[in-house]
Amino acid sequence: MRQRTPSDRARSYFEPGLPPATTLLYPGEGAVVPTSTYFVWDDVTPDPGDIISYRLEVAENNTFTTGLLVKDNIQGAVSQIDGLLDQRPYFWHVISKDQFGASATSALGAFSTNNGNPGTTGQVAGYVQDGSGNDLGGATIQAKKSGA
């Protein structure tokens, strides 16, 4: 039988368990966000001596096989992702990793993107003329969304 060395004892004392899975905070379940958005989650409390980093994964399906975007080795609990496609559903999760390679994955989150302009009102000033340049007093102008 092999004798335990001081390094064996130290390794067993500091042998980490899985880091805790984080909780997703933003975007919330079902949120609608722009195609360049940020993601926020709870910063986990690691085992003593552990150093935690995060991997953010965002994809167009819940198996993370289509349109996967990844940010890795994130320090802290906020990251931004650009390049999401407009008017698409997305899924996301965060993987907590320690320096030993142990990891835990958060629950799945879902959101969608929309870069549409908000319903703002405005005014248009001007006048309407017929083909001969005569003013048409009392004319009504109707505006429609392009492509509608």
N, C-alpha and C positions, 0 to 999 in steps of 0.2 A: 504494500500500500504506500502510495506517495505521500510524503509529508506536505502539509499546507504551508506555503511560504507567506511572508508578509504581503506580497503582492496579490496572492490568492485571497487572503482575508480582506484586503482593501477592495479588490474587485467584487467580492460577494457583498460587502457593506454598501458599495456605491452602485451595484448592479441596478440599473433603473427598471422600473416597470414601464408600461405604456404611458406616454404623456396623456393628459386628459384631452378629450375631444372638446373643441371649442363650440360656442353657441353663436349662430349667425345673427347679426343685428340689422344690417342694411345692405342691399335692399330687402325690405320685408317681403313675406310671402305674398305673391300676387301683385307686387308693386309694378308700376310703369315708370321706366327711367330712360334718360337719353342714351345714345349709343356710346358715349364716353362717360363713364360713371365710376364712382368709387364704391368699394366694398368694405364693410366694417364687421368685426366679430369680437367676441370677448377674448382678451389676452389671458391664456391659461396660466395657472400656477403650477410650475413644474416641481418634480422631486428635487430635494436639495442637491445642488451640484449640476443639475441638468441645464442645458442651454437650449431654448426652444426657438425654432424658426417655423415658418408657415409656407405652405404651397396652396395657392388659390387656383382652382380649376373652374372654368366657365364653359359650358357647351350647349349646343342646340338640342341635345337629347339627354335623358336622365341616365344613360349608360356611358356618357362622356366619350362617345365615338364619332360624333359629327360636330364639326366647327369648334373643336377644342382650343381654347385659349388658356395659357398657363403663365402664372407668375410664381417663381420659385425663390426660396431662401429669403423670404420676407421677414424682416425684424420688426416686430410690432404688429398691431391688429388693424391696420388700414392699408389698402392698396387701390390703385386705380387701373382700370382696363379701358383701353381705347380700341376701336375697330369692331365693335359689335354691329351686327346688321340691323337696320331699322325694321320695325314692326315684326319682330320675331319673338317667340318664347325662348327663354333660356333657363338653364339649371346651373346651380353652383354649389360647391362645398369647399371646405378648407381642411387641409391635412396638417395637423400639428406634428412636428418631427423634433426629436432630440438629437444630440450630437452622436449618439450611439446607433442611430438609424431606426429606433423604435418610433412608431407613428400611430396616430388615431385620426379617424375621419369624422368630421361633423355630420350632422343630419343634412339632408338635401334641401336646398332652397330653390324657389322658382320665381321668376319675374319675367317681364317682357319689356321690349324697347319701343319707343315712339319719339321721334324727333319733330313731330308735328308742331306747328305754331299754336300757341294757346289762343283761345277764342277772344281776340282783342277787337275792340271797336275803334273806328277812326272816322275821319271826315275827308271827303273829297270836294274840292272847290273847283268850279269851272263853269262852262256853259256848253250848250249843245247847239250845233248849227246843221242846217240841211246842206245838201250838196252844192247849193249856190252861195253858201256863206251867210244865209239869213238865220238870225237867232231863233231858236224854237223855245220860247218861254213856256214854262210849266212842264217841260219834258221830264220824263222819269228815266233814270239810269239803273240798270240792274247788273250787279256783279256776281259772277259765279267762280267757284274754285276751278283752277286750271285742270282740265281733264275730266271735269264733272259733267 
